[in-house]
Each structure stands twice: as structure tokens, then as C-alpha cells.
């Protein structure tokens, strides 16, 4: 099984770094879908299933918190694991997001191993 992953960040550079890092995990990744903010992500999620979403918190238009809220309100999207990838250090904010059901938090900068581990924790094992 190969994974389809969405990366949501308003920085094209960060999206590229996350995609490159995903490539270093050794996991079978079929496709990486980029979204520049939560609104863009929601539009793309309505037309395509993804296995997991990696999103920043602070973005224009629709931020990561509103993205999580909107996904939770949608029967199909609510099943998709969401992992926050951010420089946000506020434990209050992170705890608020955990209560909303996020499945992981990666602090920038992150390692390929950290991304691999959070994917495997949320999507089950993978046989090499």
C-alpha cells in the first residue's frame, strides 16, 4: 500500500521541505498533495481521499485550527488523521489542538524519522 499525503503550509518552501523529507522516510508514498492554506486544503480534500494531513497552524484565510474544526465537522474528512507541523511552542495551543483530535505534533525542524514514526503510528504498520 502506498500513501497519499497532504501538506498544508502557506510557505511553498516549507511544503517542498516536507515533501523532500517524506521521500527520505523510506515509506511507500504514492502522492503528495500541496495546499497553501486551510481553504485550499478543504477544497482539495472534497475531491480526493488522502491518508494523512500535515498542516501548519498559522496561515492566512483558513488557519490550521479552523482546518481541523472543518475536517471534524465533515463525516468523511473527520476520519483523516491530522498532524501539526509548526514552530508554535505554546503548550496551551497544542493541548487545545489535541482535544480537537489531532494525531500528532512535529516541531520544525523535524527529521525523516519523526515523520515516518507519526505516519506509522496513525496508519498502521508497513512491511518493508
N, C-alpha and C positions, 0 to 999 in steps of 0.2 A: 504494500500500500504506500502510495506517495501522498505527501501532504500538500494542501493548498493553504497558503498563509497570507493574511492581510497585514500590511504595515501602514499605520496611520500616524503621520507626523507632518507638520507644516514645513519642515525643512527637507528639501529634496536630498541634501547631503546626508542627513541622518537616515532617511529611508534607504538610500544607497548603501550606507554603512551596515544597517540592519540586514539588508538582503545579502550583502557580501558575507557577513558573519553567519547568517543562516547557511550559506554554502559551505562554510567551514565546519559545520556541526557533524557532518558525515551522515545525516539523516536523508532519506529519500524525499526531496521536495519537488513536487510537480510544477507548482506555480507560486509566484509571489505577486500579490496584487497590491499596488500602491494607492493610497488615498491621502490627500493633502490636509483634510480636516474631518471632523465627525460627520458633517453633512455629506461630503463626498463618499465617505465610508458607508453610510447608511444607504445611499443611492446604489452603490456597487453591491452591497450585501443583499439588496432586494432582488438582484438578478443572478446571483451566483452564491453557491454554498462555499464557505471556507471552513477549514478545520479549527483554526485558532486566529485570534486577532491580537496583534501587538500594537498598542497605542500610547502616544504621548498624552499628558494631561492638558497642558497649556497650549491651545491652538485657537486661531480666530474662527469666527462663525459658530461652530459647534465644538466645544472642548471635549476632552476625554471623559469627564464626569457626565455630561449630557449624552455623550455617545453610549456610555454604559447604561444610563437610565432608559434611553430609547431602545436599546437592544433588549433590556429586561422586559420592556412593555410589549415586545413582539414575540408571539408564541414560537416562531421558528428561530429567530435570532437569539432568544434567551438561552438556547442550548449551546451556543458557541462560547468556548472559553475565551476570556479577555485577560491579557497580561499587560500591565502598565510598564512602559519603558520611559523613564523620566529622570531628570535631575532633582525633582521635587524631594525634599528631605523631611517635610512635615509629617511626623508620625500621626497627627490628628487626621490629616488629609488621607494618608494611606489607610488608616483604620476605617475611615468613612467609606472608602472605596472597597475595602474588604467586606464591610457589611452589605454593600451593594452586590457582592458576589464575584468580584474579580478573582481570578485564579492564580495570580502571581504578580510580583513586582520586581522589576530589574532596574537597578540604579545605573545610569550612564556614568562612566563607560562600563561595558559588560563584556563578558568573554563568550566565545562559542560554546564552551561547556555549560555556562549558565543558561543560555538559550536552549541548548539541547535538553538539559535536565528539566526545564519548565515545560517543554513540549512533551517529553516522555511522561512526566507526572500527570499531565492533563489529557493526553491522547492514548495512553497505554503504552505498553512495551513495543519494541521494534526489534525484530531479529535481523542481525547483520548478515 
